[in-house]
Each structure stands twice: as C-alpha cells, then as structure tokens.
Amino acid sequence: MSESVADRVPPMGALAVAVVAVSTSAILVRWSAASSAVMAFYRVLFTVALVAPVAAARHAADFRRLSLRDGVAAVVAGVALAVHFASWFESLNHTSVAASVTLVQTQPVFVAAGAAVLLNERVSRRVAGGIGVAVVGAAAMSLTGGGTAAVGGRATFGNALAVLGAVTAAGYVLAGRSVRQRVALFPYVTVVYAACAATLFALVAAGDAPLVDYPPREWLLFVAMAVGPGVFGHTVVNWALEHVESSVVSVSLLGEPVGSTLLAALLLAEIPSAATALGGAVVLAGIYVTTTERAGSAP
C-alpha cells in the first residue's frame, strides 16, 4: 500500500483489514506440513517478491537517501522479525492456536517495558499494573497446558516459544518505530523483509528440512501466507504506523487472537479449554490497560 492512498483509505479501515489478514496466519501454518523455518522463509521471501518491484519502480530515490543508521535499524528489525516468525510458527506445533496467538500478542507489553529501559520512557503505575496482569494471564495459560490441541503434552514449551515470539516482535517494533517517520513504506519493508528472509534462510540451511521438495498444495499455502498475513497484514500495519499512533495500532491488533481462535474453531475444530479462554481474557485485559494508558499519555 502506497502513502499516496492515505487520503482515500481510512487508516482504521486499513487496520481492520490487517487484523483479518493476520488472523489467518495461524490457520495457514497449521494446514502446512513444512517445517516452521521453511514456512516462515517462503512467507517472507514471497512477500519480498511482491513489494520489491513496487519499491524499485516508485521509490528509487528513497533508497538512495536511506541513511546508514536507518538501514541498520531496518536490518535489525528484519532479524527480530525472523526470530519472531520462526519461534511463533514452531509454537503452533506444540500448543493450541488460542494459547499461541494470545501469548504472541503480548508484544505491546514488551514494547512498553522495552521503551522504558531503552528509550528512558516513564512507566506509569497503570502501565506497570497492565504488564503485571498480562504476565499473570500468560503464566496461567502456560500452567494450564494451553488448550485441547497441545501436541504430545508439550504445551508449556509451545507457550514459551510464543512468548519468545512476542519479545522479538517487540524488538521489531522498537527497532523500526522511528524509522517509518523518515523512510517511505516500500523501501522500509523491502529492507526489513529482505533481512528477515536472509536470516530465515540461514536457519533453514542450518537444519535438515528440504528447501524445494514440496507438493503444489504447500506452495499455495506459502503464497497465501505472503499475500494475506504478509502484504495485507504486516505491510498494511507498517503503513498505518505513519498515520495512527503505535498504541492505537497495538490495541487494534488485539483482535488477532479473537479472529484466529474463531477460525480455529470453525476450520480446525479446535475449541479452547475454559482455562485457556480465561487466561487469554486476562492477557488481553492486561494488554488493553497497558496500551490504552500509552495512548492516553501520548502527546
């Protein structure tokens, strides 16, 4: 999505589309038989293939003006995004969609904590309380096993991977927060996605999973991951960050666990346990308190 459409597309409407798009990610991952690293690699590689031609054709001058500092920040954001994808995708092999997606969406809490430590931003009592509530909810989800779809009794491991995905997603946001104010959307996401794809390729190469020996169904799923959660999800979110406060974007993305859980119930017959639903509600309440406080204190 180009910045030139900002006058025609309501940012909150674009965010609604992004939430729906990212909600499909967990389902697509569950449908694929490929390894987590391979899925993540092809999702990002195909996303690069979709956005890079637009960036090259319409933003060549912006690439030339990209400073070393902003370029390094974009690469760091890409590496963090790669670890986020690899850990979160793998978590879906061990715990339920409801638990995994809810835990990975604790990233606004880690953004608030990281901003306080790295950017010297003051943390109010309400933000600290919201962080505490979210942590209690996350712990409850982990201790109760994550739902009915846990694989091989390893839900705690899957939940831990989802939390790692949340931490690295927060790193992705913190690294790129200021860059989008100076760098156009397509040059920024092209550098981020390229660095992400290169990191994921290294992870795939270090393992023993095949890189190309997949049936047509798998390739269609890889493309769907790129078009849906990649272009209409992450890329639209990055566009919205220029027009909407980051705290508002974070609150909007709280719709992803709800959307993913509903899709999992409809398409995977995966009904979350009462404990998972309760723990998830506590996590979302904590995130909501944290991000709405940040929205209210924003200048």
N, C-alpha and C positions, 0 to 999 in steps of 0.2 A: 504494500500500500504506500503510495507516494504522499509526501507532505502536501502536494497541490490539491488533494481531495479534502483537506481539513474543513474547508468552507461548506462542503456538500455532505459530509458524513458526520453525524453527531458522535463525538468521542465515546459517550456512554453506550450508544448503539453499537459501535465497533467493539467495545469491551464485552457486550452481551454475546456477540458473535464469537469472540475469542474464548469466552468461558465455555460455550457449547463445543467449540472445536477441541479445546484441551481436555474436555471431559471424555472424549472418545479415545484418548491415548491409552489409558489402562486397558480398555477392551481390545484394542488392536494388538497390544503387547500380549495379552492372554491368548489371542487367537493364533499368534505366530509360534512356530516350533523352533525358530532360530535362537541362537544364544543371545543373551542380553546385550553383550557388547556389539555383536553383529547387527542386531536390530537398531541399536542406537546409532551405530556408524552409518548405516544406509539411510536412516531417517534424516540425519543431518547432512549427509552427502547429497541426497536428492534435494534437500532444501536449498543448499548452496547452488545447485544446478538451476534452480528456479529463480533465485534472487540475483545471482551474479550477473547474468546478461542485462538485467534492468539497471543494476549499479554501473556496469561498464558503459552502457549506452547513454545514460542520463546523468551520471554523476562522476565523470572522469575528472573534472576539475576539483571536486570534493576529495577524491583520492589523493590528488597531488598536494592539497592543502592539509592533509592529515598529519598532525604533529607526531613526533616520536612518542611523547608522553601519552597521547590519546591512542596511538597504535598499540603501545604496550598494554594499556588498560583494557583495550578490546581483546587482545590475545589472552590476558589473564581471565577476563570474563568468559572467553571461549573454553579455556581449560577447566574452569569451575563448572561450566555448563556440561562438559563431557563427563566429569565425575558424577554430577547430578544425574544425568541420564543413565549411566552405567549402574550406579548403586540403586536408583529407584526401579529401573526395569528388572533388575535381579531380585529386588524385594518382592515383586509380584509373583515370583516362583515359590515364595515361602510363606506369604501371609495373604489375607483377603484383600480384595480391591478396596473395600471400605476402610480398613485399617491403613493400608499403604498410602492411599490417596489423601486421607485425612492427615496422617503424620507428615507426609511430604509437604503439605500445605501449612505446616508450622513455620515456614520460612519467614513470614513477616515478623515473627517473634525474634528470630535470629538477626534479621535486619535491624530491628530496634536495638538489640544488645550490641551488635557489631558497630552500629553508628555511634553508640555511646563510648565504646572502647577505642575505636579507630578514628572517629571524627570529633571526639570530645563533645558530643551532643548530650545534653542533660536528660536523664531518665526520670520522669515524674513517678510519684507513688502509684498512680493509676497504671502507668505502663509496666512498672515492676510487678504490680498485682496481676495484670493480664498475663505477663510472662509466667508467673507462678501458677496461675490457673491452667494455662496451656500445658505446662510441664506435668502437672498432676494428671491431666487428662491423657497425655501421651503415655505416662507411666501406667495408668490404669488399662489402657488399650494393650500395652505390651504384656502386662502381668496376666490379663485375661485371655491371652492366646490369639487375639486378632480376628476372631470370627470363625465361621464354619468352613472356610475354604483353605485353611492353613495346610501346607503341604508337608507331610512327613513329620508333623509335630515341631516344625522349626519356625513357628510364627515369631518368636522373640528375635531370632536372627533377622528375619524379614523386616520386622518393625524397626530394628536398629539400622538396617540399610536404608529404610525410608527416611529415618531421621537424618542420616548422613546426606541423603539427597536433599533434605531441607536445608541443612547447613551450607552445602555447596551452592544451592540455588540462591541463598542469601549472599554468598560471596559473589555470585554472578551479578546480582542486583547492585551490591555495594561497589563493585569494580566499575560498572557501567553507568551508575546513576548520573554522574556529572557529564559523561562523555556525550550523551544524547542531546545535551543542551548546546553543544558546539558542532556536532557531526551529524550529517544527514542520515536518515534511516537506512537506506540501502547500503551505502558504504560501511556503516557501522555493523549491521547484521552480517554483511558478507565477510568481514574480517573475523567477527565473533564465530560465525558458523564454520568458517574455514579452519580456524584454530581448534574448534571443537571437533571437527571431523578428523583432523590430523592426530589429535590426542586419542580419539576412539580407534583410529586405525592402528596406532601403536599398541593399544590394549588387545585388539583382535590379533595382531601379528604375534604378540607375546603368548597367546593361547593356542589351542589346537582346534578351534572351530573352523569349519570350511568358510571361505570367503565368497565363493561364487556358485557352489553346487546346491542350488535351491530350485524347487518347482515354481511354476508361474504364480501359484497362489501366494507364496511368500513374497515374491517381487511386487505383487499388487498391494500386499499389506505394507511393505516398505514405502511404496509410493503414497499410499493413503496416510501413513504417519507423517510424511513430509508435507503433503498438501493440507491436511486437516490440522493436527496439532502444531505442525511446523510453520506453514505460511499463514493460515487463518488464526492460529493460536499465538505462538511466541512472537511472530513478526508484527501482528496487529497490536499485541501488548506493548512492544517496543515503540510502535508508532504512537500509541495512546500516552506513553510516558512523557511525550513532549507537550501534550495538550491537557493532561489531567494529573493532579498530584499523585505521587507514588503511593501515598497511603490510601487514596481512593481506589487505585488500581489493585492494591493488595486486598482491600475489603471485597472488591468485585470478584476476585479470583477465589474467594471462599465458596463460590458456587460450584467449583470443580468437584470437591468431594461429594456434594449432593448429586450432581449430574452423573458422575462416574458410578456412584452407588446405585442409582436408579437404573442406569444402563446395565450394570452387572446383574441386578435382579431380573431385568427383562431378558437379557441376551445370554447370561451365563447361569441363570437360576441360582445365583449366589445371594442368599438372604443374610444380612449381617445379624450376628447374635445381639441380644439385648445389651450385653456388657459392652460390645464394640460400639453399638449405637449410642449408649450413654457416654462412654469415654470420648467418642468423636464429638458429641454435643459439647462436652466440657472443653475440648481442644478448641473448637470453633468459637465458643464463648470467650476464651482467653485471647484468641487472635483478634476477635472483634473489639474487645476492650482496648487492646494494645493499639490497633491501627486507627480506631476512631479517636483515641486520645491524641495520636500523632497528627491526624487530620485537623483536630480542633486547635492544636498548638502551632500549626504551620502558619508562616507569615502570609 
